[in-house]
Amino acid sequence: MKFERLEKIEELLNLSGSVTVKQLSDELGVSKETIRKDLDYLASKRKIGRVHGGAYSFLANKSVPFKARNSMLANIKNDIATSTAKLITSQGNISFFFDSASTSLRVLKVLSATGRKFTGITNSVECLNFALTKPTLDFYTEGGKLNKDNLSFEAENVNDYAKYSADYAILSPTGIDIKCGITDKDPIVAKTMQVFIQRAKKVYLVADHTKIDSVNTFTVGNLDQIDGIITDKVSDPKNWSITAKKNDFLFKETNSDKQKNN
């Protein structure tokens, strides 16, 4: 019974990319405590990635639905968003590109909480929904087909975004790797981010550790095109520091900041 349940958990993860403990408990008809033990076991065998409240797949070859992504690693993403917002030192009515990632949305919310007025350009439904409630924010999008899983718009021609320019691009691709650069699981998202990078003065990648040292199918760009990576931690900080210096970008680990303060 346990073996069958473990196989089912892996199957569900490979289909959806990530899942919460509650979702698995409801789906498999067992207690949350049993699911937690199952996930811990699979994680110990390096079959899945374990996070607070759920797990994610190492094998899924498609973007994880936004609602699942948004519920994972919430505290880590909040720390990354707070650290990123501190890097925005420009004055006046500045402008941003925001992609459809949950971490980018959190950066938007932290920036908005300061009361500053700014302009945003985005393919994110959630960023637009948030902007509706904030009179200090002006937002633009190119619309297109609604991706209900990612809660994003897929523009018929992503180059339509090239008519905009911005002071900053806040992006969270699904793969950031020293050798292969910036990649993503979704081809349209990858192309959209390419335009955002080209049309922004500064580019910050905001990504939790699950996206670092990861390579996905569709190329976004090279590390020498960006101005910074803000993450919680990496497995090889020395190598990443060398890479950052070589390519002239800021590399910031929020977990390191916490350790310094303790």
N, C-alpha and C positions, 0 to 999 in steps of 0.2 A: 504493500500500500504506500509506504513512504517513498520507495523507488519510483513508483508511478507518479506520485505527487511531485517529486523533484523534476522528473522529465517534463511534466506539464508546466511547471514554473519556468523552466528554461525555454520551452516552446512559446509560452505567452510573452516572455521577455524578448525573444528574437523577433516576434511579430510586431510588438508595440514599441520596443526600444527601452521602455522603463515602466515600472508598475509600483503601486503603493502596497503596503502591508494590508490595508483595508480591502483594496481591490482583490488581492489574492485570497484573502480570508472569505470574502463573499463568493468569489468564483469557485473555490475548491471546497467550501463548506466546512472549514476547520477554524480553530481559534487563531487569533492574531499571534498569540505566543508560539503556537506551532509553526506558523509562517515565519516568524522571526528566527526560530531555530533552523528552519529549512534554509532560509536565506544566508544565515551565518555559516552553515555547512557548505553551501555552494560557493560562497565567497572565499572560504578557507581553501577550497580546491581551485581557486582562480577561474571558476566557470562563469561568474557574474561579478559585477561591481556592486558593493553594498554601500548605501547611504542611509542617513537617518530617515525612517519612515518608509523605506522601500529599497529598490534595487534597479540597476540598469544593465543592459546587455552589452557585451564586448563585440557582438557579432551583427547586431541589427544594422542594416544598410539603408536606412531611411531616417528622416528626421523624427525625433520623438515628439508626440503631440504637445502643444504648448501647455495645456493644463497639467500634464504630467511633469513637464520640465519645471514649471513654475512652483510646484510643490516640493521639488527636490532641492536639497542643499540651501534652504532659504536663508539661514543665518550667514553662511559663507558668501552667498550672492549679495546680501545686504552689506557685508564688510567690503566687498569688492566695489560696490556702487559708491559707498561713502568715500573710499580712498580715491576713486576716479574723480568724483565731484570736486575734491580738493585740488586736483590738477588743473581745473578750469579757472584760469586767472584773468582771462580777457574781460574787459569792461564793456558796458553798453549793451545794445541789443544784438547779442551774438547768435549764431545759427549752428544747428547740428543736423547731421544725418543719424538716424537711429534705425537699426535693423529690427527684425521681428523676434529677437531672442528675449528670454525672460530676464536675463541680467541687464540687458540694455534698457528694458522698461524700468528696472529698479534704479538705474542711473538717472533716467528721466525724472522719476519721482523724487529722488534726493535733490536734484537740481531745482526742481519746482518748489520744494519746501523752503528754499532760501528766499523765495519771493521775487527772484530775478525774472525779468522779462526776456524771452528769447523765442526764436523761430526754429521749428523742427520740420524736417522732411523725412518721411518714413514709409515703409511698406507694411507697417504693423497695425493691425486692427486695434490691439490693446493700447498702443500709444495714442492713437486717435481718440479712442474712448476716454482715456484719461484726460487728454487735452480739452475735451468737451466741457469738463468741469472746472477748468482753470482759465480765467479771463486774461491772465498774463502770458498765455501761450498762443502762438500762431502756428498752425501746422498745414503742411501740404502733402499730397500723395498723388500717385499716378493711377491708383485704382487697378482695375483689371479683374481677373478671375479670383474669387474668394477661396483661399485654401482653408477649409474649416478645421483641419487638424492643427496647422501651424498658426491659425488666426492671423493670416497675412494676405496681402494682395499680390497676385502674380501678374505683373504688367505685361501687356502684349508685346511691348518692346521696351526692355529695361533701359535702353539708351535714352528714353524719354526723361529719365532722371538726370541726364547730363545737362539739361537746361538750368539746373540748380547748382549753386555752389554753397559751401558751408565752412565755418571756421573749424569745426570738429566733426569727425565721424566716430560714433560709438558702436562698435561691432563685436559680435560674439560668435565667430564661426565654430563649427563642430570639431575642427581639427587644427592644431598649431604644432608644428614640428620643426626642429632645427634644420633638418636636411630638406624636407619637402615643402616647408613654408606653410601658407595658410590654405586650408581646404574646407570643403563642406559636403554634407551628404545630399543636399538638394541642388540641382543644376541651376534653377532659376534664382534661388537665394544667392548662390555663388556669383552669378553674373551681376546681380543687383549690387552685391557688396563690391565687386570690381569697380562699378561706376562710382559708388560712394567714396571709395579710396581715391580714385582719380580726381574727384571734384572737391575734396576736403583739404584744408590747409594742414590739419593735424589729424592723425588716425590713432585711436586707442582701441586695443583689443581687450575686452573684459571677459575673462573665461575662468571657470573653476578648474580644479586639477584634473577632472575627467576629460577635459579637452586638450590638455597639454601632452605632448609626445604622442599625439594621435594623428593619423593620416586618413582622410576620406577620399572619395572618388573624384570630386570636382574641384579643380584648382581655382583659388581666389586670387592669390598673389604671393609675393615674396616678402620676407621679413624686412628687407631694406626699404620697403614702401611705408612702413609704419613708424609711429613715434613712441609707442609704448605698449607693453603688455602688463595688465594688472590681473593677478591671480592670487589664490590663497596659498598654494605651495606647489613645488615641483620635486621630482625624485632626484634630479641632478642639478642643484642650484649653481654649482661652480661652472658647469658647461653652459648653462643658460646665461650666466653673467658674462662669460667670455663672448658668447654669440651676440648679446645685446651691445656690448662695447664695440665689437667688430662691425655691426650693422647700424650703430649710432641710434639706438632706441632705449627708452627707459624700461627697466624690468623690475617689477615691484611685487613682492610676496606679502600679502596681508598677515599671514601667520607669523612671519618673521618680525613684523612690527609689534605683534602682541607679545612675543617672547622677549623682545627688547624692553617692553614696558613692565614685565613681571619681575 
